[in-house]
Amino acid sequence: RQLPEAWMTPGYIARSWHLPPSEVDAAIGVEDSRKLFDRGPPTLERIAELEDVPVADLIGRLEAVLPEIAVQDGPAP
């Protein structure tokens, strides 16, 4: 359960927290992060630029909800 960093993708974070990628996408306010860019990974930094918000805001949203979402989905293996 790594804490989110700007270089991470929502999919990476989802795997780290053993969550469906859609829950991580919902936490940062996007529908499907995998479809946001034609080339390159959808990192939090790139998503923040696209959404015109500071990457620290996306990271803060995730840090606030990941522990709660993870508890709802069950303990980490």
Secondary structure, 3 states (H helix, E strand, C coil): CCCCCCCCCHHHHHHHHCCCHHHHHHHHCCCCHHHCCCCCCCCHHHHHHHHCCCHHHHHHHHHHHHHHHHHHHCCCC
